[in-house]
Amino acid sequence: MAKSKNKNLKITQIKSRIGYKKKAKATLDAMGLRKLNKTVIMPDNPATRGMIKKIEFLINVEEL
């Protein structure tokens, strides 16, 4: 059986963190998103998907 490549997600912050709760801000920090329009590449796993679900209103996600 051939190994499948690990998929990655391209996550971009599209809204400002101002005015949102501390948990949303902490999740953005944990993902490495500290400025508007910053993009990070993260592995597609359940932990990342959980963080995305919590702040989906602040970010844009693309599969690579």
Backbone as CSV, one residue per row, in Angstrom:
resi,resn,N_x,N_y,N_z,CA_x,CA_y,CA_z,C_x,C_y,C_z
1,MET,0.829,-1.169,0.000,0.000,0.000,0.000,0.884,1.247,0.000
2,ALA,0.577,2.175,-0.872,1.364,3.397,-0.970,0.963,4.375,0.131
3,LYS,1.953,5.068,0.650,1.660,6.072,1.667,0.996,7.273,1.013
4,SER,-0.047,7.776,1.664,-0.677,8.984,1.149,0.044,10.186,1.750
5,LYS,0.165,11.217,0.970,0.821,12.420,1.458,-0.064,13.087,2.512
6,ASN,0.570,13.655,3.510,-0.187,14.400,4.499,-0.693,15.675,3.858
7,LYS,-1.954,15.922,4.036,-2.538,17.131,3.470,-2.265,18.306,4.397
8,ASN,-2.191,19.465,3.808,-1.987,20.692,4.568,-3.130,21.647,4.300
9,LEU,-3.299,22.575,5.217,-4.319,23.602,5.082,-3.648,24.970,5.066
10,LYS,-4.100,25.820,4.178,-3.625,27.197,4.108,-4.686,28.046,4.805
11,ILE,-4.305,28.656,5.923,-5.249,29.400,6.753,-4.854,30.870,6.757
12,THR,-5.803,31.733,6.407,-5.561,33.167,6.329,-6.545,33.899,7.237
13,GLN,-6.032,34.824,8.033,-6.898,35.640,8.883,-7.514,36.735,8.022
14,ILE,-8.851,36.809,7.989,-9.526,37.784,7.119,-10.286,38.850,7.892
15,LYS,-10.438,38.669,9.211,-11.109,39.676,10.029,-10.234,40.017,11.230
16,SER,-10.412,41.220,11.731,-9.646,41.668,12.889,-10.085,40.939,14.153
17,ARG,-9.136,40.760,15.069,-9.428,40.110,16.346,-10.061,41.056,17.352
18,ILE,-10.087,42.346,17.046,-10.620,43.345,17.969,-12.115,43.101,18.194
19,GLY,-12.509,43.078,19.460,-13.910,42.924,19.810,-14.363,41.493,20.012
20,TYR,-13.468,40.518,19.859,-13.837,39.124,20.060,-13.325,38.632,21.408
21,LYS,-13.837,37.523,21.855,-13.503,36.995,23.177,-12.054,36.525,23.261
22,LYS,-11.575,36.398,24.502,-10.188,35.988,24.740,-9.878,34.623,24.138
23,LYS,-10.847,33.708,24.154,-10.601,32.371,23.614,-10.337,32.426,22.115
24,ALA,-11.068,33.287,21.408,-10.853,33.422,19.966,-9.466,34.005,19.702
25,LYS,-9.070,34.990,20.487,-7.748,35.595,20.328,-6.642,34.595,20.645
26,ALA,-6.854,33.779,21.691,-5.859,32.769,22.065,-5.725,31.708,20.979
27,THR,-6.828,31.355,20.345,-6.774,30.374,19.264,-6.024,30.933,18.071
28,LEU,-6.251,32.200,17.739,-5.498,32.829,16.653,-4.004,32.813,16.967
29,ASP,-3.640,33.147,18.205,-2.233,33.138,18.602,-1.638,31.735,18.496
30,ALA,-2.399,30.725,18.916,-1.912,29.351,18.867,-1.676,28.890,17.437
31,MET,-2.434,29.440,16.509,-2.269,29.084,15.099,-1.173,29.912,14.438
32,GLY,-0.684,30.941,15.123,0.370,31.778,14.560,-0.163,32.942,13.748
33,LEU,-1.436,33.248,13.910,-2.052,34.360,13.180,-2.117,35.573,14.098
34,ARG,-1.240,36.533,13.866,-1.177,37.691,14.731,-1.540,38.995,14.030
35,LYS,-1.589,38.979,12.711,-1.935,40.182,11.955,-2.972,39.845,10.892
36,LEU,-3.703,40.837,10.480,-4.696,40.683,9.426,-4.010,40.295,8.120
37,ASN,-4.608,39.396,7.379,-4.120,38.886,6.089,-2.857,38.037,6.195
38,LYS,-2.475,37.632,7.390,-1.343,36.712,7.535,-1.812,35.300,7.201
39,THR,-0.943,34.526,6.565,-1.259,33.162,6.161,-0.285,32.181,6.797
40,VAL,-0.807,31.048,7.271,0.012,29.978,7.810,-0.397,28.665,7.141
41,ILE,0.547,27.738,7.082,0.297,26.398,6.567,0.317,25.451,7.760
42,MET,-0.772,24.716,7.960,-0.870,23.789,9.076,-1.293,22.416,8.568
43,PRO,-0.910,21.344,9.279,-1.322,20.005,8.869,-2.823,19.809,9.066
44,ASP,-3.407,19.008,8.202,-4.831,18.709,8.303,-5.013,17.538,9.268
45,ASN,-5.309,17.857,10.517,-5.542,16.831,11.533,-6.699,17.282,12.429
46,PRO,-7.197,16.409,13.296,-8.343,16.777,14.130,-8.107,17.991,15.034
47,ALA,-6.893,18.166,15.527,-6.602,19.314,16.394,-6.732,20.623,15.618
48,THR,-6.176,20.650,14.423,-6.268,21.850,13.587,-7.712,22.114,13.189
49,ARG,-8.424,21.070,12.811,-9.836,21.223,12.429,-10.671,21.761,13.582
50,GLY,-10.355,21.361,14.816,-11.071,21.870,15.980,-10.836,23.355,16.185
51,MET,-9.587,23.794,16.004,-9.281,25.225,16.127,-9.995,26.017,15.037
52,ILE,-10.024,25.474,13.826,-10.696,26.145,12.713,-12.178,26.305,13.016
53,LYS,-12.791,25.268,13.562,-14.220,25.304,13.868,-14.555,26.402,14.871
54,LYS,-13.651,26.649,15.823,-13.905,27.652,16.853,-13.822,29.084,16.339
55,ILE,-13.004,29.319,15.304,-12.816,30.694,14.822,-13.070,30.811,13.326
56,GLU,-13.986,30.007,12.797,-14.228,30.013,11.356,-14.730,31.357,10.830
57,PHE,-15.262,32.213,11.704,-15.759,33.523,11.304,-14.631,34.537,11.127
58,LEU,-13.413,34.204,11.545,-12.264,35.117,11.427,-11.272,34.713,10.358
59,ILE,-11.406,33.505,9.823,-10.382,32.978,8.930,-10.958,32.435,7.634
60,ASN,-10.070,32.236,6.673,-10.394,31.597,5.409,-9.475,30.379,5.276
61,VAL,-10.033,29.220,4.903,-9.261,27.975,4.847,-9.293,27.400,3.436
62,GLU,-8.100,27.011,2.956,-7.975,26.348,1.656,-7.178,25.065,1.846
63,GLU,-7.558,24.014,1.136,-6.799,22.771,1.180,-5.690,22.820,0.139
64,LEU,-4.523,22.316,0.505,-3.400,22.276,-0.425,-3.198,20.855,-0.911
